Amino acid sequence: MHMRPGTSEVLVVLQGSIYAGFISSSANTTYLKNFNKGVSMIFSLGLLHFHLNSGKGPALAIVSFSSPSPVL
């Protein structure tokens, strides 16, 4: 789990499948889903989240941040 306090994050799956989840700060609820090739997901600023390879082969994704200095 991690969060980026200074930016939002967009992740696009290019190959394989990625399991991702986040914890809603307002409802204190965990949301989990498996994403396959071609699907994108957005993690809002400061949202506690994770993403990992859930397939048997390699996974490839592109990540973009809404800020030039995302505070890693």
Predicted model as a PDB file, atoms N, CA, C, CB and O in Angstrom, pLDDT in the B-factor column:
MODEL        1                                                                  
ATOM      1  N   MET A   1       0.842  -1.172   0.000  1.00 81.00           N  
ATOM      2  CA  MET A   1       0.000   0.000   0.000  1.00 81.00           C  
ATOM      3  C   MET A   1       0.888   1.235   0.000  1.00 81.00           C  
ATOM      4  CB  MET A   1      -0.958  -0.002   1.213  1.00 81.00           C  
ATOM      5  O   MET A   1       1.950   1.274   0.621  1.00 81.00           O  
ATOM      6  N   HIS A   2       0.422   2.216  -0.703  1.00 82.00           N  
ATOM      7  CA  HIS A   2       1.107   3.500  -0.709  1.00 82.00           C  
ATOM      8  C   HIS A   2       0.119   4.597  -1.080  1.00 82.00           C  
ATOM      9  CB  HIS A   2       2.303   3.485  -1.690  1.00 82.00           C  
ATOM     10  O   HIS A   2      -1.006   4.322  -1.498  1.00 82.00           O  
ATOM     11  N   MET A   3       0.549   5.836  -0.923  1.00 80.00           N  
ATOM     12  CA  MET A   3      -0.270   6.961  -1.352  1.00 80.00           C  
ATOM     13  C   MET A   3       0.646   8.062  -1.843  1.00 80.00           C  
ATOM     14  CB  MET A   3      -1.184   7.468  -0.203  1.00 80.00           C  
ATOM     15  O   MET A   3       1.825   8.108  -1.491  1.00 80.00           O  
ATOM     16  N   ARG A   4       0.110   8.927  -2.638  1.00 80.00           N  
ATOM     17  CA  ARG A   4       0.856  10.067  -3.156  1.00 80.00           C  
ATOM     18  C   ARG A   4       0.112  11.326  -2.697  1.00 80.00           C  
ATOM     19  CB  ARG A   4       0.997  10.010  -4.738  1.00 80.00           C  
ATOM     20  O   ARG A   4      -0.904  11.696  -3.285  1.00 80.00           O  
ATOM     21  N   PRO A   5       0.613  11.975  -1.657  1.00 81.00           N  
ATOM     22  CA  PRO A   5      -0.106  13.117  -1.099  1.00 81.00           C  
ATOM     23  C   PRO A   5      -0.151  14.343  -2.004  1.00 81.00           C  
ATOM     24  CB  PRO A   5       0.510  13.496   0.190  1.00 81.00           C  
ATOM     25  O   PRO A   5      -0.981  15.228  -1.796  1.00 81.00           O  
ATOM     26  N   GLY A   6       0.728  14.411  -3.006  1.00 81.00           N  
ATOM     27  CA  GLY A   6       0.788  15.599  -3.834  1.00 81.00           C  
ATOM     28  C   GLY A   6       0.252  15.454  -5.242  1.00 81.00           C  
ATOM     29  O   GLY A   6       0.369  16.387  -6.037  1.00 81.00           O  
ATOM     30  N   THR A   7      -0.343  14.298  -5.581  1.00 86.00           N  
ATOM     31  CA  THR A   7      -0.776  14.091  -6.965  1.00 86.00           C  
ATOM     32  C   THR A   7      -1.793  12.958  -7.087  1.00 86.00           C  
ATOM     33  CB  THR A   7       0.427  13.796  -7.849  1.00 86.00           C  
ATOM     34  O   THR A   7      -1.880  12.089  -6.219  1.00 86.00           O  
ATOM     35  N   SER A   8      -2.550  12.982  -8.163  1.00 91.00           N  
ATOM     36  CA  SER A   8      -3.404  11.851  -8.538  1.00 91.00           C  
ATOM     37  C   SER A   8      -2.596  10.963  -9.484  1.00 91.00           C  
ATOM     38  CB  SER A   8      -4.754  12.337  -9.214  1.00 91.00           C  
ATOM     39  O   SER A   8      -1.592  11.401 -10.044  1.00 91.00           O  
ATOM     40  N   GLU A   9      -3.029   9.731  -9.658  1.00 92.00           N  
ATOM     41  CA  GLU A   9      -2.286   8.754 -10.461  1.00 92.00           C  
ATOM     42  C   GLU A   9      -3.235   8.064 -11.438  1.00 92.00           C  
ATOM     43  CB  GLU A   9      -1.584   7.705  -9.548  1.00 92.00           C  
ATOM     44  O   GLU A   9      -4.327   7.641 -11.061  1.00 92.00           O  
ATOM     45  N   VAL A  10      -2.810   7.956 -12.692  1.00 95.00           N  
ATOM     46  CA  VAL A  10      -3.556   7.214 -13.709  1.00 95.00           C  
ATOM     47  C   VAL A  10      -2.685   6.042 -14.135  1.00 95.00           C  
ATOM     48  CB  VAL A  10      -3.941   8.128 -14.942  1.00 95.00           C  
ATOM     49  O   VAL A  10      -1.508   6.230 -14.441  1.00 95.00           O  
ATOM     50  N   LEU A  11      -3.243   4.837 -14.161  1.00 95.00           N  
ATOM     51  CA  LEU A  11      -2.516   3.642 -14.567  1.00 95.00           C  
ATOM     52  C   LEU A  11      -3.281   2.975 -15.706  1.00 95.00           C  
ATOM     53  CB  LEU A  11      -2.324   2.660 -13.368  1.00 95.00           C  
ATOM     54  O   LEU A  11      -4.486   2.750 -15.597  1.00 95.00           O  
ATOM     55  N   VAL A  12      -2.585   2.659 -16.795  1.00 97.00           N  
ATOM     56  CA  VAL A  12      -3.186   1.984 -17.947  1.00 97.00           C  
ATOM     57  C   VAL A  12      -2.479   0.650 -18.142  1.00 97.00           C  
ATOM     58  CB  VAL A  12      -3.090   2.864 -19.241  1.00 97.00           C  
ATOM     59  O   VAL A  12      -1.255   0.613 -18.269  1.00 97.00           O  
ATOM     60  N   VAL A  13      -3.227  -0.439 -18.166  1.00 97.00           N  
ATOM     61  CA  VAL A  13      -2.666  -1.781 -18.336  1.00 97.00           C  
ATOM     62  C   VAL A  13      -2.432  -2.032 -19.829  1.00 97.00           C  
ATOM     63  CB  VAL A  13      -3.617  -2.872 -17.726  1.00 97.00           C  
ATOM     64  O   VAL A  13      -3.368  -1.980 -20.627  1.00 97.00           O  
ATOM     65  N   LEU A  14      -1.186  -2.304 -20.196  1.00 97.00           N  
ATOM     66  CA  LEU A  14      -0.830  -2.570 -21.591  1.00 97.00           C  
ATOM     67  C   LEU A  14      -0.703  -4.057 -21.892  1.00 97.00           C  
ATOM     68  CB  LEU A  14       0.466  -1.876 -21.931  1.00 97.00           C  
ATOM     69  O   LEU A  14      -0.905  -4.488 -23.027  1.00 97.00           O  
ATOM     70  N   GLN A  15      -0.365  -4.841 -20.866  1.00 97.00           N  
ATOM     71  CA  GLN A  15      -0.169  -6.286 -21.051  1.00 97.00           C  
ATOM     72  C   GLN A  15      -0.427  -6.998 -19.736  1.00 97.00           C  
ATOM     73  CB  GLN A  15       1.267  -6.599 -21.568  1.00 97.00           C  
ATOM     74  O   GLN A  15      -0.111  -6.473 -18.669  1.00 97.00           O  
ATOM     75  N   GLY A  16      -0.997  -8.184 -19.807  1.00 97.00           N  
ATOM     76  CA  GLY A  16      -1.233  -8.986 -18.614  1.00 97.00           C  
ATOM     77  C   GLY A  16      -2.424  -8.505 -17.813  1.00 97.00           C  
ATOM     78  O   GLY A  16      -3.336  -7.875 -18.350  1.00 97.00           O  
ATOM     79  N   SER A  17      -2.410  -8.804 -16.529  1.00 97.00           N  
ATOM     80  CA  SER A  17      -3.483  -8.367 -15.644  1.00 97.00           C  
ATOM     81  C   SER A  17      -2.897  -7.853 -14.336  1.00 97.00           C  
ATOM     82  CB  SER A  17      -4.478  -9.518 -15.377  1.00 97.00           C  
ATOM     83  O   SER A  17      -1.897  -8.366 -13.834  1.00 97.00           O  
ATOM     84  N   ILE A  18      -3.538  -6.843 -13.809  1.00 96.00           N  
ATOM     85  CA  ILE A  18      -3.080  -6.198 -12.581  1.00 96.00           C  
ATOM     86  C   ILE A  18      -4.227  -6.170 -11.578  1.00 96.00           C  
ATOM     87  CB  ILE A  18      -2.557  -4.759 -12.864  1.00 96.00           C  
ATOM     88  O   ILE A  18      -5.346  -5.774 -11.904  1.00 96.00           O  
ATOM     89  N   TYR A  19      -3.935  -6.591 -10.374  1.00 96.00           N  
ATOM     90  CA  TYR A  19      -4.888  -6.568  -9.272  1.00 96.00           C  
ATOM     91  C   TYR A  19      -4.662  -5.261  -8.518  1.00 96.00           C  
ATOM     92  CB  TYR A  19      -4.722  -7.824  -8.326  1.00 96.00           C  
ATOM     93  O   TYR A  19      -3.540  -4.975  -8.101  1.00 96.00           O  
ATOM     94  N   ALA A  20      -5.698  -4.480  -8.343  1.00 95.00           N  
ATOM     95  CA  ALA A  20      -5.557  -3.180  -7.698  1.00 95.00           C  
ATOM     96  C   ALA A  20      -6.649  -2.977  -6.665  1.00 95.00           C  
ATOM     97  CB  ALA A  20      -5.592  -2.055  -8.734  1.00 95.00           C  
ATOM     98  O   ALA A  20      -7.718  -3.584  -6.727  1.00 95.00           O  
ATOM     99  N   GLY A  21      -6.354  -2.121  -5.733  1.00 93.00           N  
ATOM    100  CA  GLY A  21      -7.342  -1.812  -4.725  1.00 93.00           C  
ATOM    101  C   GLY A  21      -7.033  -0.508  -4.031  1.00 93.00           C  
ATOM    102  O   GLY A  21      -5.920   0.010  -4.114  1.00 93.00           O  
ATOM    103  N   PHE A  22      -8.036   0.018  -3.342  1.00 92.00           N  
ATOM    104  CA  PHE A  22      -7.846   1.234  -2.566  1.00 92.00           C  
ATOM    105  C   PHE A  22      -8.801   1.234  -1.387  1.00 92.00           C  
ATOM    106  CB  PHE A  22      -8.057   2.486  -3.439  1.00 92.00           C  
ATOM    107  O   PHE A  22      -9.777   0.485  -1.353  1.00 92.00           O  
ATOM    108  N   ILE A  23      -8.502   2.085  -0.428  1.00 90.00           N  
ATOM    109  CA  ILE A  23      -9.354   2.240   0.741  1.00 90.00           C  
ATOM    110  C   ILE A  23     -10.018   3.604   0.649  1.00 90.00           C  
ATOM    111  CB  ILE A  23      -8.541   2.088   2.072  1.00 90.00           C  
ATOM    112  O   ILE A  23      -9.341   4.630   0.580  1.00 90.00           O  
ATOM    113  N   SER A  24     -11.321   3.611   0.649  1.00 86.00           N  
ATOM    114  CA  SER A  24     -12.082   4.859   0.601  1.00 86.00           C  
ATOM    115  C   SER A  24     -11.915   5.606   1.920  1.00 86.00           C  
ATOM    116  CB  SER A  24     -13.584   4.584   0.312  1.00 86.00           C  
ATOM    117  O   SER A  24     -12.170   5.056   2.992  1.00 86.00           O  
ATOM    118  N   SER A  25     -11.493   6.842   1.832  1.00 77.00           N  
ATOM    119  CA  SER A  25     -11.294   7.625   3.053  1.00 77.00           C  
ATOM    120  C   SER A  25     -12.613   8.058   3.689  1.00 77.00           C  
ATOM    121  CB  SER A  25     -10.450   8.847   2.751  1.00 77.00           C  
ATOM    122  O   SER A  25     -12.679   8.264   4.900  1.00 77.00           O  
ATOM    123  N   SER A  26     -13.656   8.197   2.882  1.00 81.00           N  
ATOM    124  CA  SER A  26     -14.939   8.652   3.433  1.00 81.00           C  
ATOM    125  C   SER A  26     -15.748   7.508   4.048  1.00 81.00           C  
ATOM    126  CB  SER A  26     -15.760   9.328   2.343  1.00 81.00           C  
ATOM    127  O   SER A  26     -16.386   7.695   5.083  1.00 81.00           O  
ATOM    128  N   ALA A  27     -15.729   6.324   3.421  1.00 79.00           N  
ATOM    129  CA  ALA A  27     -16.543   5.200   3.915  1.00 79.00           C  
ATOM    130  C   ALA A  27     -15.705   4.157   4.651  1.00 79.00           C  
ATOM    131  CB  ALA A  27     -17.276   4.536   2.754  1.00 79.00           C  
ATOM    132  O   ALA A  27     -16.250   3.202   5.205  1.00 79.00           O  
ATOM    133  N   ASN A  28     -14.364   4.337   4.660  1.00 81.00           N  
ATOM    134  CA  ASN A  28     -13.452   3.371   5.276  1.00 81.00           C  
ATOM    135  C   ASN A  28     -13.732   1.951   4.766  1.00 81.00           C  
ATOM    136  CB  ASN A  28     -13.578   3.420   6.815  1.00 81.00           C  
ATOM    137  O   ASN A  28     -13.787   0.993   5.537  1.00 81.00           O  
ATOM    138  N   THR A  29     -13.907   1.849   3.448  1.00 89.00           N  
ATOM    139  CA  THR A  29     -14.216   0.595   2.785  1.00 89.00           C  
ATOM    140  C   THR A  29     -13.100   0.254   1.801  1.00 89.00           C  
ATOM    141  CB  THR A  29     -15.583   0.674   2.065  1.00 89.00           C  
ATOM    142  O   THR A  29     -12.533   1.149   1.174  1.00 89.00           O  
ATOM    143  N   THR A  30     -12.785  -1.025   1.663  1.00 92.00           N  
ATOM    144  CA  THR A  30     -11.767  -1.475   0.711  1.00 92.00           C  
ATOM    145  C   THR A  30     -12.439  -1.919  -0.585  1.00 92.00           C  
ATOM    146  CB  THR A  30     -10.920  -2.633   1.311  1.00 92.00           C  
ATOM    147  O   THR A  30     -13.419  -2.664  -0.564  1.00 92.00           O  
ATOM    148  N   TYR A  31     -11.903  -1.452  -1.712  1.00 93.00           N  
ATOM    149  CA  TYR A  31     -12.391  -1.831  -3.032  1.00 93.00           C  
ATOM    150  C   TYR A  31     -11.274  -2.544  -3.765  1.00 93.00           C  
ATOM    151  CB  TYR A  31     -12.886  -0.593  -3.834  1.00 93.00           C  
ATOM    152  O   TYR A  31     -10.157  -2.029  -3.834  1.00 93.00           O  
ATOM    153  N   LEU A  32     -11.552  -3.735  -4.323  1.00 95.00           N  
ATOM    154  CA  LEU A  32     -10.554  -4.556  -5.006  1.00 95.00           C  
ATOM    155  C   LEU A  32     -11.074  -4.979  -6.373  1.00 95.00           C  
ATOM    156  CB  LEU A  32     -10.191  -5.796  -4.160  1.00 95.00           C  
ATOM    157  O   LEU A  32     -12.263  -5.257  -6.527  1.00 95.00           O  
ATOM    158  N   LYS A  33     -10.184  -5.028  -7.371  1.00 95.00           N  
ATOM    159  CA  LYS A  33     -10.605  -5.462  -8.705  1.00 95.00           C  
ATOM    160  C   LYS A  33      -9.395  -5.907  -9.506  1.00 95.00           C  
ATOM    161  CB  LYS A  33     -11.354  -4.331  -9.444  1.00 95.00           C  
ATOM    162  O   LYS A  33      -8.287  -5.407  -9.313  1.00 95.00           O  
ATOM    163  N   ASN A  34      -9.621  -6.859 -10.413  1.00 96.00           N  
ATOM    164  CA  ASN A  34      -8.591  -7.306 -11.340  1.00 96.00           C  
ATOM    165  C   ASN A  34      -8.791  -6.590 -12.672  1.00 96.00           C  
ATOM    166  CB  ASN A  34      -8.633  -8.855 -11.525  1.00 96.00           C  
ATOM    167  O   ASN A  34      -9.893  -6.593 -13.220  1.00 96.00           O  
ATOM    168  N   PHE A  35      -7.741  -5.984 -13.189  1.00 95.00           N  
ATOM    169  CA  PHE A  35      -7.803  -5.229 -14.440  1.00 95.00           C  
ATOM    170  C   PHE A  35      -6.974  -5.916 -15.511  1.00 95.00           C  
ATOM    171  CB  PHE A  35      -7.315  -3.786 -14.230  1.00 95.00           C  
ATOM    172  O   PHE A  35      -5.846  -6.336 -15.254  1.00 95.00           O  
ATOM    173  N   ASN A  36      -7.529  -6.033 -16.713  1.00 96.00           N  
ATOM    174  CA  ASN A  36      -6.840  -6.668 -17.833  1.00 96.00           C  
ATOM    175  C   ASN A  36      -6.394  -5.620 -18.851  1.00 96.00           C  
ATOM    176  CB  ASN A  36      -7.751  -7.712 -18.505  1.00 96.00           C  
ATOM    177  O   ASN A  36      -6.682  -4.431 -18.707  1.00 96.00           O  
ATOM    178  N   LYS A  37      -5.697  -6.075 -19.864  1.00 96.00           N  
ATOM    179  CA  LYS A  37      -5.158  -5.219 -20.915  1.00 96.00           C  
ATOM    180  C   LYS A  37      -6.214  -4.243 -21.446  1.00 96.00           C  
ATOM    181  CB  LYS A  37      -4.615  -6.074 -22.058  1.00 96.00           C  
ATOM    182  O   LYS A  37      -7.351  -4.625 -21.721  1.00 96.00           O  
ATOM    183  N   GLY A  38      -5.810  -2.968 -21.583  1.00 96.00           N  
ATOM    184  CA  GLY A  38      -6.687  -1.952 -22.139  1.00 96.00           C  
ATOM    185  C   GLY A  38      -7.504  -1.172 -21.127  1.00 96.00           C  
ATOM    186  O   GLY A  38      -8.183  -0.211 -21.488  1.00 96.00           O  
ATOM    187  N   VAL A  39      -7.448  -1.569 -19.877  1.00 95.00           N  
ATOM    188  CA  VAL A  39      -8.241  -0.909 -18.845  1.00 95.00           C  
ATOM    189  C   VAL A  39      -7.374   0.115 -18.110  1.00 95.00           C  
ATOM    190  CB  VAL A  39      -8.826  -1.949 -17.849  1.00 95.00           C  
ATOM    191  O   VAL A  39      -6.185  -0.108 -17.885  1.00 95.00           O  
ATOM    192  N   SER A  40      -7.983   1.229 -17.746  1.00 94.00           N  
ATOM    193  CA  SER A  40      -7.266   2.241 -16.977  1.00 94.00           C  
ATOM    194  C   SER A  40      -7.952   2.446 -15.636  1.00 94.00           C  
ATOM    195  CB  SER A  40      -7.187   3.572 -17.755  1.00 94.00           C  
ATOM    196  O   SER A  40      -9.133   2.143 -15.471  1.00 94.00           O  
ATOM    197  N   MET A  41      -7.187   2.968 -14.683  1.00 93.00           N  
ATOM    198  CA  MET A  41      -7.738   3.266 -13.366  1.00 93.00           C  
ATOM    199  C   MET A  41      -7.125   4.563 -12.862  1.00 93.00           C  
ATOM    200  CB  MET A  41      -7.476   2.102 -12.367  1.00 93.00           C  
ATOM    201  O   MET A  41      -5.986   4.891 -13.195  1.00 93.00           O  
ATOM    202  N   ILE A  42      -7.876   5.289 -12.068  1.00 92.00           N  
ATOM    203  CA  ILE A  42      -7.416   6.558 -11.505  1.00 92.00           C  
ATOM    204  C   ILE A  42      -7.445   6.448  -9.991  1.00 92.00           C  
ATOM    205  CB  ILE A  42      -8.295   7.752 -11.997  1.00 92.00           C  
ATOM    206  O   ILE A  42      -8.436   6.019  -9.400  1.00 92.00           O  
ATOM    207  N   PHE A  43      -6.339   6.844  -9.374  1.00 91.00           N  
ATOM    208  CA  PHE A  43      -6.250   6.907  -7.918  1.00 91.00           C  
ATOM    209  C   PHE A  43      -6.165   8.386  -7.543  1.00 91.00           C  
ATOM    210  CB  PHE A  43      -5.005   6.089  -7.368  1.00 91.00           C  
ATOM    211  O   PHE A  43      -5.217   9.073  -7.924  1.00 91.00           O  
ATOM    212  N   SER A  44      -7.137   8.863  -6.809  1.00 89.00           N  
ATOM    213  CA  SER A  44      -7.215  10.279  -6.436  1.00 89.00           C  
ATOM    214  C   SER A  44      -6.084  10.688  -5.504  1.00 89.00           C  
ATOM    215  CB  SER A  44      -8.550  10.575  -5.776  1.00 89.00           C  
ATOM    216  O   SER A  44      -5.459   9.852  -4.850  1.00 89.00           O  
ATOM    217  N   LEU A  45      -5.842  11.958  -5.460  1.00 86.00           N  
ATOM    218  CA  LEU A  45      -4.815  12.551  -4.624  1.00 86.00           C  
ATOM    219  C   LEU A  45      -4.937  12.070  -3.178  1.00 86.00           C  
ATOM    220  CB  LEU A  45      -4.899  14.072  -4.686  1.00 86.00           C  
ATOM    221  O   LEU A  45      -5.999  12.192  -2.567  1.00 86.00           O  
ATOM    222  N   GLY A  46      -3.857  11.529  -2.641  1.00 84.00           N  
ATOM    223  CA  GLY A  46      -3.822  11.103  -1.254  1.00 84.00           C  
ATOM    224  C   GLY A  46      -4.543   9.809  -0.927  1.00 84.00           C  
ATOM    225  O   GLY A  46      -4.642   9.448   0.245  1.00 84.00           O  
ATOM    226  N   LEU A  47      -5.051   9.095  -1.935  1.00 88.00           N  
ATOM    227  CA  LEU A  47      -5.803   7.858  -1.702  1.00 88.00           C  
ATOM    228  C   LEU A  47      -4.841   6.699  -1.442  1.00 88.00           C  
ATOM    229  CB  LEU A  47      -6.719   7.538  -2.911  1.00 88.00           C  
ATOM    230  O   LEU A  47      -3.912   6.481  -2.220  1.00 88.00           O  
ATOM    231  N   LEU A  48      -5.052   5.967  -0.372  1.00 90.00           N  
ATOM    232  CA  LEU A  48      -4.232   4.804  -0.037  1.00 90.00           C  
ATOM    233  C   LEU A  48      -4.587   3.676  -1.003  1.00 90.00           C  
ATOM    234  CB  LEU A  48      -4.449   4.362   1.454  1.00 90.00           C  
ATOM    235  O   LEU A  48      -5.743   3.258  -1.058  1.00 90.00           O  
ATOM    236  N   HIS A  49      -3.599   3.168  -1.776  1.00 92.00           N  
ATOM    237  CA  HIS A  49      -3.881   2.185  -2.822  1.00 92.00           C  
ATOM    238  C   HIS A  49      -2.694   1.254  -3.082  1.00 92.00           C  
ATOM    239  CB  HIS A  49      -4.265   2.897  -4.109  1.00 92.00           C  
ATOM    240  O   HIS A  49      -1.598   1.454  -2.558  1.00 92.00           O  
ATOM    241  N   PHE A  50      -2.944   0.232  -3.905  1.00 94.00           N  
ATOM    242  CA  PHE A  50      -1.887  -0.700  -4.321  1.00 94.00           C  
ATOM    243  C   PHE A  50      -2.221  -1.235  -5.700  1.00 94.00           C  
ATOM    244  CB  PHE A  50      -1.725  -1.871  -3.300  1.00 94.00           C  
ATOM    245  O   PHE A  50      -3.367  -1.154  -6.143  1.00 94.00           O  
ATOM    246  N   HIS A  51      -1.226  -1.780  -6.378  1.00 93.00           N  
ATOM    247  CA  HIS A  51      -1.435  -2.515  -7.627  1.00 93.00           C  
ATOM    248  C   HIS A  51      -0.305  -3.511  -7.778  1.00 93.00           C  
ATOM    249  CB  HIS A  51      -1.504  -1.554  -8.861  1.00 93.00           C  
ATOM    250  O   HIS A  51       0.851  -3.198  -7.491  1.00 93.00           O  
ATOM    251  N   LEU A  52      -0.641  -4.725  -8.234  1.00 95.00           N  
ATOM    252  CA  LEU A  52       0.360  -5.777  -8.394  1.00 95.00           C  
ATOM    253  C   LEU A  52      -0.024  -6.710  -9.528  1.00 95.00           C  
ATOM    254  CB  LEU A  52       0.528  -6.568  -7.091  1.00 95.00           C  
ATOM    255  O   LEU A  52      -1.188  -6.788  -9.920  1.00 95.00           O  
ATOM    256  N   ASN A  53       0.965  -7.413 -10.047  1.00 97.00           N  
ATOM    257  CA  ASN A  53       0.761  -8.366 -11.139  1.00 97.00           C  
ATOM    258  C   ASN A  53      -0.050  -9.551 -10.622  1.00 97.00           C  
ATOM    259  CB  ASN A  53       2.125  -8.845 -11.731  1.00 97.00           C  
ATOM    260  O   ASN A  53       0.348 -10.198  -9.653  1.00 97.00           O  
ATOM    261  N   SER A  54      -1.175  -9.838 -11.256  1.00 95.00           N  
ATOM    262  CA  SER A  54      -2.008 -10.958 -10.817  1.00 95.00           C  
ATOM    263  C   SER A  54      -2.028 -12.101 -11.823  1.00 95.00           C  
ATOM    264  CB  SER A  54      -3.420 -10.484 -10.565  1.00 95.00           C  
ATOM    265  O   SER A  54      -2.711 -13.102 -11.607  1.00 95.00           O  
ATOM    266  N   GLY A  55      -1.289 -11.965 -12.915  1.00 92.00           N  
ATOM    267  CA  GLY A  55      -1.280 -13.004 -13.939  1.00 92.00           C  
ATOM    268  C   GLY A  55      -0.133 -13.972 -13.785  1.00 92.00           C  
ATOM    269  O   GLY A  55       0.699 -13.837 -12.888  1.00 92.00           O  
ATOM    270  N   LYS A  56      -0.096 -14.960 -14.679  1.00 93.00           N  
ATOM    271  CA  LYS A  56       0.975 -15.949 -14.664  1.00 93.00           C  
ATOM    272  C   LYS A  56       2.203 -15.466 -15.426  1.00 93.00           C  
ATOM    273  CB  LYS A  56       0.484 -17.258 -15.252  1.00 93.00           C  
ATOM    274  O   LYS A  56       3.308 -15.968 -15.219  1.00 93.00           O  
ATOM    275  N   GLY A  57       2.006 -14.487 -16.310  1.00 95.00           N  
ATOM    276  CA  GLY A  57       3.109 -13.929 -17.078  1.00 95.00           C  
ATOM    277  C   GLY A  57       3.385 -12.498 -16.666  1.00 95.00           C  
ATOM    278  O   GLY A  57       2.844 -12.017 -15.670  1.00 95.00           O  
ATOM    279  N   PRO A  58       4.230 -11.811 -17.433  1.00 96.00           N  
ATOM    280  CA  PRO A  58       4.545 -10.429 -17.106  1.00 96.00           C  
ATOM    281  C   PRO A  58       3.355  -9.487 -17.306  1.00 96.00           C  
ATOM    282  CB  PRO A  58       5.708  -9.964 -17.943  1.00 96.00           C  
ATOM    283  O   PRO A  58       2.483  -9.735 -18.138  1.00 96.00           O  
ATOM    284  N   ALA A  59       3.338  -8.427 -16.545  1.00 97.00           N  
ATOM    285  CA  ALA A  59       2.344  -7.370 -16.697  1.00 97.00           C  
ATOM    286  C   ALA A  59       3.090  -6.077 -17.025  1.00 97.00           C  
ATOM    287  CB  ALA A  59       1.462  -7.213 -15.397  1.00 97.00           C  
ATOM    288  O   ALA A  59       4.199  -5.848 -16.541  1.00 97.00           O  
ATOM    289  N   LEU A  60       2.474  -5.244 -17.842  1.00 96.00           N  
ATOM    290  CA  LEU A  60       3.083  -3.982 -18.241  1.00 96.00           C  
ATOM    291  C   LEU A  60       2.029  -2.892 -18.141  1.00 96.00           C  
ATOM    292  CB  LEU A  60       3.673  -4.064 -19.684  1.00 96.00           C  
ATOM    293  O   LEU A  60       0.908  -3.057 -18.623  1.00 96.00           O  
ATOM    294  N   ALA A  61       2.388  -1.785 -17.518  1.00 96.00           N  
ATOM    295  CA  ALA A  61       1.448  -0.670 -17.366  1.00 96.00           C  
ATOM    296  C   ALA A  61       2.202   0.646 -17.495  1.00 96.00           C  
ATOM    297  CB  ALA A  61       0.707  -0.745 -16.001  1.00 96.00           C  
ATOM    298  O   ALA A  61       3.404   0.718 -17.237  1.00 96.00           O  
ATOM    299  N   ILE A  62       1.483   1.677 -17.895  1.00 96.00           N  
ATOM    300  CA  ILE A  62       2.019   3.028 -17.919  1.00 96.00           C  
ATOM    301  C   ILE A  62       1.321   3.802 -16.811  1.00 96.00           C  
ATOM    302  CB  ILE A  62       1.817   3.713 -19.322  1.00 96.00           C  
ATOM    303  O   ILE A  62       0.102   3.730 -16.654  1.00 96.00           O  
ATOM    304  N   VAL A  63       2.113   4.539 -16.049  1.00 93.00           N  
ATOM    305  CA  VAL A  63       1.564   5.351 -14.965  1.00 93.00           C  
ATOM    306  C   VAL A  63       1.881   6.806 -15.249  1.00 93.00           C  
ATOM    307  CB  VAL A  63       2.134   4.916 -13.580  1.00 93.00           C  
ATOM    308  O   VAL A  63       2.989   7.141 -15.668  1.00 93.00           O  
ATOM    309  N   SER A  64       0.902   7.667 -15.018  1.00 92.00           N  
ATOM    310  CA  SER A  64       1.099   9.106 -15.194  1.00 92.00           C  
ATOM    311  C   SER A  64       0.560   9.820 -13.953  1.00 92.00           C  
ATOM    312  CB  SER A  64       0.390   9.624 -16.498  1.00 92.00           C  
ATOM    313  O   SER A  64      -0.435   9.402 -13.360  1.00 92.00           O  
ATOM    314  N   PHE A  65       1.234  10.898 -13.578  1.00 90.00           N  
ATOM    315  CA  PHE A  65       0.835  11.672 -12.411  1.00 90.00           C  
ATOM    316  C   PHE A  65       0.319  13.041 -12.823  1.00 90.00           C  
ATOM    317  CB  PHE A  65       2.003  11.818 -11.439  1.00 90.00           C  
ATOM    318  O   PHE A  65       0.692  13.556 -13.876  1.00 90.00           O  
ATOM    319  N   SER A  66      -0.540  13.634 -11.994  1.00 89.00           N  
ATOM    320  CA  SER A  66      -1.122  14.935 -12.316  1.00 89.00           C  
ATOM    321  C   SER A  66      -0.204  16.096 -11.942  1.00 89.00           C  
ATOM    322  CB  SER A  66      -2.450  15.093 -11.612  1.00 89.00           C  
ATOM    323  O   SER A  66      -0.549  17.259 -12.147  1.00 89.00           O  
ATOM    324  N   SER A  67       0.949  15.777 -11.401  1.00 83.00           N  
ATOM    325  CA  SER A  67       1.902  16.813 -10.994  1.00 83.00           C  
ATOM    326  C   SER A  67       3.292  16.450 -11.513  1.00 83.00           C  
ATOM    327  CB  SER A  67       1.920  16.980  -9.442  1.00 83.00           C  
ATOM    328  O   SER A  67       3.631  15.268 -11.562  1.00 83.00           O  
ATOM    329  N   PRO A  68       4.103  17.432 -11.900  1.00 78.00           N  
ATOM    330  CA  PRO A  68       5.459  17.131 -12.350  1.00 78.00           C  
ATOM    331  C   PRO A  68       6.373  16.654 -11.222  1.00 78.00           C  
ATOM    332  CB  PRO A  68       6.059  18.348 -12.999  1.00 78.00           C  
ATOM    333  O   PRO A  68       7.415  16.056 -11.488  1.00 78.00           O  
ATOM    334  N   SER A  69       5.998  16.907  -9.972  1.00 71.00           N  
ATOM    335  CA  SER A  69       6.752  16.400  -8.820  1.00 71.00           C  
ATOM    336  C   SER A  69       5.788  15.695  -7.873  1.00 71.00           C  
ATOM    337  CB  SER A  69       7.506  17.556  -8.083  1.00 71.00           C  
ATOM    338  O   SER A  69       5.259  16.313  -6.949  1.00 71.00           O  
ATOM    339  N   PRO A  70       5.558  14.389  -8.104  1.00 65.00           N  
ATOM    340  CA  PRO A  70       4.489  13.663  -7.415  1.00 65.00           C  
ATOM    341  C   PRO A  70       4.742  13.299  -5.946  1.00 65.00           C  
ATOM    342  CB  PRO A  70       4.220  12.432  -8.152  1.00 65.00           C  
ATOM    343  O   PRO A  70       3.886  12.651  -5.342  1.00 65.00           O  
ATOM    344  N   VAL A  71       5.841  13.673  -5.361  1.00 66.00           N  
ATOM    345  CA  VAL A  71       6.157  13.331  -3.977  1.00 66.00           C  
ATOM    346  C   VAL A  71       6.053  11.818  -3.773  1.00 66.00           C  
ATOM    347  CB  VAL A  71       5.212  14.075  -3.001  1.00 66.00           C  
ATOM    348  O   VAL A  71       5.059  11.311  -3.254  1.00 66.00           O  
ATOM    349  N   LEU A  72       7.079  11.131  -4.186  1.00 61.00           N  
ATOM    350  CA  LEU A  72       7.065   9.665  -4.114  1.00 61.00           C  
ATOM    351  C   LEU A  72       7.259   9.204  -2.721  1.00 61.00           C  
ATOM    352  CB  LEU A  72       8.124   9.062  -4.997  1.00 61.00           C  
ATOM    353  O   LEU A  72       7.277   8.000  -2.466  1.00 61.00           O  
TER     354      LEU A  72                                                      
ENDMDL                                                                          
END                                                                             
